[in-house]
Amino acid sequence: MDKATKNAVVAKYARQEGDTGSPEVQVALLTSRIQELTAHLRSNPHDNSTRRGLMAMVNRRKKLLAYLVRENREKYLSLTSELEIRRK
């Protein structure tokens, strides 16, 4: 992910100016990175180190979404529909 794409994602999902640590921003960044790695693995199916990193990112996103559903269900629903993430 290049810097411009990352800044655009952060600006779109940030709660306030300069917010990079909120769960919404973290989930959005992980989702874009997961999509990139998924495309990479389609053309390189034997790249197991990348697959391991991808699974770690998916698990981290899953934990952040579980936190978000506990804290703010409405924000969770809107975020998952925007990012097209399957819900539980």
Backbone torsions as a table, in degrees:
resi	resn	phi	psi	omega
1	MET	NA	128.2	179.8
2	ASP	-83.0	168.9	-173.1
3	LYS	-64.8	-38.5	-179.3
4	ALA	-64.8	-41.4	178.6
5	THR	-64.9	-43.5	179.8
6	LYS	-62.7	-43.4	178.6
7	ASN	-64.0	-36.7	178.3
8	ALA	-65.9	-42.0	178.9
9	VAL	-65.2	-44.0	179.5
10	VAL	-62.3	-43.8	-179.5
11	ALA	-64.5	-35.1	-177.9
12	LYS	-71.9	-39.0	-172.3
13	TYR	-105.3	-0.5	-178.5
14	ALA	-69.4	144.3	177.3
15	ARG	-74.9	-35.1	178.2
16	GLN	-148.4	174.4	-178.5
17	GLU	-61.3	129.7	177.6
18	GLY	83.6	7.9	-179.1
19	ASP	-81.5	116.2	177.0
20	THR	-122.5	-7.0	-173.1
21	GLY	-106.3	-4.8	-179.1
22	SER	-67.2	152.1	-178.5
23	PRO	-58.3	-33.6	180.0
24	GLU	-63.2	-44.3	179.9
25	VAL	-67.4	-43.4	-179.4
26	GLN	-62.7	-42.0	179.2
27	VAL	-65.3	-41.5	-179.7
28	ALA	-64.5	-42.1	178.7
29	LEU	-66.1	-42.8	178.4
30	LEU	-64.1	-37.7	179.9
31	THR	-63.8	-43.9	179.6
32	SER	-66.2	-38.2	178.2
33	ARG	-68.4	-38.8	177.8
34	ILE	-62.3	-40.4	178.8
35	GLN	-64.4	-39.8	178.1
36	GLU	-64.5	-44.6	-178.9
37	LEU	-69.0	-33.1	177.4
38	THR	-64.1	-42.4	177.0
39	ALA	-64.1	-39.9	178.2
40	HIS	-62.3	-41.7	-177.2
41	LEU	-72.5	-22.3	175.6
42	ARG	-65.9	-36.2	179.6
43	SER	-91.9	-15.0	179.6
44	ASN	-130.8	73.4	-171.6
45	PRO	-68.4	-16.8	-178.0
46	HIS	-97.5	9.4	-179.6
47	ASP	-82.9	83.2	-172.9
48	ASN	-74.3	-27.5	178.3
49	SER	-69.0	-36.7	175.8
50	THR	-69.1	-37.3	177.9
51	ARG	-62.1	-39.2	179.1
52	ARG	-65.3	-43.6	177.0
53	GLY	-64.1	-38.1	177.8
54	LEU	-62.2	-44.3	-179.8
55	MET	-64.6	-35.5	176.8
56	ALA	-64.5	-41.0	178.5
57	MET	-66.2	-40.6	178.6
58	VAL	-62.1	-42.9	179.6
59	ASN	-67.1	-38.2	177.7
60	ARG	-64.7	-42.2	178.0
61	ARG	-64.1	-38.7	179.2
62	LYS	-62.1	-41.6	178.5
63	LYS	-66.4	-40.8	178.5
64	LEU	-65.2	-38.9	177.9
65	LEU	-67.5	-35.7	176.6
66	ALA	-64.3	-40.2	176.0
67	TYR	-63.3	-44.1	-177.1
68	LEU	-65.8	-37.4	179.8
69	VAL	-68.0	-32.0	176.4
70	ARG	-71.1	-39.5	-173.2
71	GLU	-86.1	-41.0	-174.1
72	ASN	-150.5	89.9	-174.4
73	ARG	-62.8	-38.8	-178.9
74	GLU	-63.6	-43.0	179.2
75	LYS	-65.2	-37.7	176.7
76	TYR	-60.7	-46.1	-178.5
77	LEU	-64.8	-42.4	-179.8
78	SER	-68.6	-39.6	-179.2
79	LEU	-66.7	-44.0	-179.5
80	THR	-67.3	-33.3	177.5
81	SER	-73.4	-36.9	178.2
82	GLU	-65.9	-42.9	-175.8
83	LEU	-89.0	-2.7	-179.9
84	GLU	57.8	51.0	177.0
85	ILE	-101.7	133.1	177.9
86	ARG	-67.2	142.1	179.3
87	ARG	-96.4	167.2	179.6
88	LYS	-62.1	NA	NA
